[in-house]
């Protein structure tokens, strides 16, 4: 899966960055994806223009620290945006005119050696010459737009997609992409280093040492893996309010690029809300999922501790029943290499295809055990089922009134199919269709 580029809107406060962000993602032609979890954070959204997908990032309000001079705060914010972005939109206020901070931002962007565009916002009248003074910045063409009424936003997006980096194409489509995700300092880099047998990734006790996603190729039993290691930025002090935001964006990008996610959690801390959020995002987005409980050597335990740990996770999210757990120690190497076998097992389950006759036979067995509850005045019959997708698997069940089928009965079907075929480590979709309507 190709990496989706990031376009960051930067600029000093009150130039209309958020308004421009909302205009672009709200335009009829710039589509915000309806994939689960796309807009988990109000500061970024997946947009599309002319068939190109890109993450649009609003940097406004990410860092607020009134005790520091504004230029210092802006510089810190822009540096974070530069670190993440493939293209930047330097937004200025045409009505307020040229500001000294605008010139300093231009210098920062020039030094980044990354592509960027100069966007003059609040040009409500296309015939206006309010923005002409921004040519004095020596930054090339100035693109006038109005976030308020949408003037010239289409032309701006045309330029944006023309500047985006090319996609990965087919070069690495055969490699299995594994995202290693989790909260800072749970041992992700240590785990990968132990697995690879060498210190390819910097490891530190300081939370969030890994500043970017790092792709590391690895071959096992003739199968090529690409491990994507992610972490939050370094937590320096309270002034870095944007860190969690960028960590969230980086994690989301890593999940999007992956086939299977390894969620690593700290055995001594248990499953935290942030862990659960990441797991649910991966699961609902259709990715394979493996839970690695690291630092198991530090956990007080007996022969039932692992089983109890899994049960506690299931109580928080029932889908963990179908997720493989691996209890490891990156420091001692305990069971670290086992992850490679688990990955191959989850990949095989992900690609599993069940014949239509087998699916129908299983459906009839489930119906014989328990008929669907009838709705008032309506008979509910389930007639036929077939698997229509792999990676992740999806089974369509046809009936006369599928919209009246109660949620608990859908779960009954789901669990029945799971008990028959497993699909371990992967979400299983149950789709309901009216009899006679073909699945597209």
Buried (B, 14 or more C-beta within 10 A) or exposed (E): EBBBBBBBBBBBBEBBBBBBBBBBBEBEEBBBEEEEBBBBBEBBBBBBBEEBBBBBBBBBBBBEBEEBEEEEBBBBBBEBBBBBBBBBBBBBBBBBEBBEBBEBBBEBBEEBEBBBBBBBBBBBEEEBEBBEBBBEBEBEEBBBBBBBEEBBBEEBBEBBBEBBEEBEEEEBEEBBBBBBBBBBBBBBBBBBBBBBEEEBBEBEEEBBBBBEBBBBEBEBEEBEBBBBBBBBBBBEEEBBBBBBBBBBBBBBBBBBBBBBBBBBBBBEEBBBEBBBBBBBBBBEBBBBBBBBBBBBBEBEBEEEBBEEBBEEBBEBBEBBEBBBBBBBBBBEBBBBEEBBEBBBBBBEBBEBEBEEEBBBBBBEEBBEEEEBEEEEEEEBBBEBBBBBBBBBBBBBBBBBBBEBBEEEBBEBBBBBBBEBBBBBBBBBBBBBBEEEEEEE
